[in-house]
Amino acid sequence: MKCNFCNNEVPPGAASCPACGAAVNAANQMPQQAAMSEKSRITYAVLGFFFGFYGVHNFYAGYKGRGVADILCSFILTPFLVQINTGIELMTTTKDRQGNVMKGNAAVPVVLGILVIIGNLILLLIIITAICGLIAAS
């Protein structure tokens, strides 16, 4: 990186510029690279697609609280809300519990997340239609 005062090269992690002695502040520091996780984002997405109702994907990524919440909410709320939340998680979660970036292609989780959301909305529409049909028939 370059010093803001003398435009000379400053080694990464240096507290001051070796040429002019100017203090290097956090704004001048290069952002740290996020550590790569051993966890795979594709595995996370596949687990969420098939077992998202049980929070298995969250347990895999180390989010035990979110996994337990998925299990509890699937009994308290409707499974459709839990699955729509799972679809959103599949599309947006990129890091594991330790903050490390999960490896793998981003396209697969997004596609599976969209399929989970659309599939559950269609299933909900079918169930609502069937209930309305039963009510109208009685």
C-alpha positions as CSV (number, residue, x, y, z in Angstrom):
1,M,0.0,0.0,0.0
2,K,1.1,3.6,-0.5
3,C,1.6,6.2,2.2
4,N,-1.0,9.0,2.0
5,F,1.6,11.7,2.8
6,C,4.7,10.8,0.8
7,N,3.2,8.2,-1.6
8,N,6.0,5.7,-0.8
9,E,5.4,2.0,-0.3
10,V,4.4,1.0,3.2
11,P,4.8,-2.7,4.2
12,P,1.6,-4.5,5.3
13,G,1.0,-4.3,9.0
14,A,3.4,-1.4,9.5
15,A,2.5,1.1,12.2
16,S,4.3,4.0,10.3
17,C,5.7,4.8,6.9
18,P,9.4,3.9,6.8
19,A,10.1,6.9,4.5
20,C,8.4,9.8,6.2
21,G,7.5,8.3,9.6
22,A,3.8,9.2,9.2
23,A,1.5,7.0,11.3
24,V,-0.5,4.5,9.3
25,N,-4.1,4.4,10.5
26,A,-6.9,1.8,10.0
27,A,-8.1,3.7,6.9
28,N,-4.8,3.1,5.2
29,Q,-4.6,-0.6,6.1
30,M,-5.5,-3.2,3.5
31,P,-8.5,-5.3,4.5
32,Q,-7.7,-8.7,5.8
33,Q,-8.6,-11.7,3.7
34,A,-11.3,-13.8,5.4
35,A,-10.1,-17.2,6.3
36,M,-11.5,-20.1,4.2
37,S,-13.7,-22.6,6.0
38,E,-13.4,-26.3,5.7
39,K,-17.2,-26.3,5.2
40,S,-18.7,-26.4,1.7
41,R,-21.4,-23.9,0.8
42,I,-22.8,-26.5,-1.7
43,T,-23.1,-29.1,1.0
44,Y,-24.7,-26.5,3.2
45,A,-27.2,-25.8,0.4
46,V,-28.0,-29.5,-0.3
47,L,-28.5,-30.2,3.4
48,G,-30.8,-27.2,3.6
49,F,-32.7,-28.2,0.5
50,F,-33.5,-31.7,1.7
51,F,-33.4,-31.3,5.5
52,G,-34.0,-27.6,6.0
53,F,-37.1,-28.3,8.0
54,Y,-34.9,-29.9,10.7
55,G,-32.1,-27.2,10.6
56,V,-29.5,-29.7,9.5
57,H,-27.8,-27.2,7.3
58,N,-27.4,-24.8,10.3
59,F,-25.9,-27.5,12.5
60,Y,-23.5,-28.3,9.7
61,A,-22.3,-24.6,9.5
62,G,-22.0,-24.5,13.3
63,Y,-25.1,-22.3,13.9
64,K,-26.6,-24.5,16.6
65,G,-29.0,-21.9,17.9
66,R,-30.5,-21.4,14.4
67,G,-30.8,-25.1,14.0
68,V,-32.7,-25.5,17.2
69,A,-34.8,-22.5,16.3
70,D,-35.7,-24.3,13.0
71,I,-36.8,-27.4,14.8
72,L,-38.9,-25.5,17.4
73,C,-40.4,-23.2,14.8
74,S,-41.4,-26.1,12.6
75,F,-43.7,-27.3,15.4
76,I,-44.9,-23.9,16.6
77,L,-45.2,-22.0,13.2
78,T,-46.2,-23.4,9.9
79,P,-43.5,-25.5,8.1
80,F,-43.9,-23.2,5.1
81,L,-42.5,-20.2,7.0
82,V,-39.6,-22.3,8.2
83,Q,-38.9,-23.4,4.7
84,I,-39.1,-19.9,3.2
85,N,-36.6,-18.8,5.9
86,T,-34.4,-21.8,4.9
87,G,-34.5,-20.7,1.2
88,I,-33.4,-17.2,2.3
89,E,-30.6,-18.6,4.4
90,L,-29.4,-20.8,1.5
91,M,-29.1,-17.7,-0.7
92,T,-27.5,-15.4,1.8
93,T,-25.3,-17.4,4.2
94,T,-21.7,-17.4,3.0
95,K,-19.8,-17.8,6.3
96,D,-19.7,-20.5,9.0
97,R,-20.1,-19.8,12.7
98,Q,-16.5,-18.9,13.1
99,G,-16.8,-16.2,10.4
100,N,-14.8,-18.1,7.8
101,V,-16.0,-18.0,4.2
102,M,-17.4,-21.4,3.1
103,K,-15.8,-22.7,-0.1
104,G,-17.8,-23.6,-3.2
105,N,-19.8,-22.1,-6.0
106,A,-22.4,-19.5,-5.1
107,A,-24.8,-20.4,-7.9
108,V,-25.9,-23.7,-6.4
109,P,-27.1,-22.3,-3.1
110,V,-29.0,-19.5,-4.8
111,V,-30.7,-21.9,-7.2
112,L,-31.6,-24.3,-4.4
113,G,-32.8,-21.4,-2.2
114,I,-35.1,-20.1,-5.0
115,L,-36.5,-23.6,-5.6
116,V,-37.2,-24.1,-1.9
117,I,-39.1,-20.8,-1.7
118,I,-41.1,-21.3,-4.9
119,G,-41.9,-24.9,-4.1
120,N,-43.2,-24.0,-0.7
121,L,-45.3,-21.1,-2.0
122,I,-46.8,-23.5,-4.6
123,L,-47.5,-26.1,-2.0
124,L,-49.1,-23.5,0.3
125,L,-51.3,-22.3,-2.6
126,I,-52.4,-25.9,-3.3
127,I,-53.3,-26.5,0.4
128,I,-55.2,-23.2,0.7
129,T,-57.1,-24.1,-2.5
130,A,-58.0,-27.5,-1.2
131,I,-59.1,-26.1,2.1
132,C,-61.3,-23.5,0.4
133,G,-62.8,-26.3,-1.8
134,L,-63.6,-28.3,1.3
135,I,-65.3,-25.3,2.9
136,A,-67.3,-24.5,-0.2
137,A,-68.4,-28.2,-0.5
138,S,-69.8,-28.3,3.0
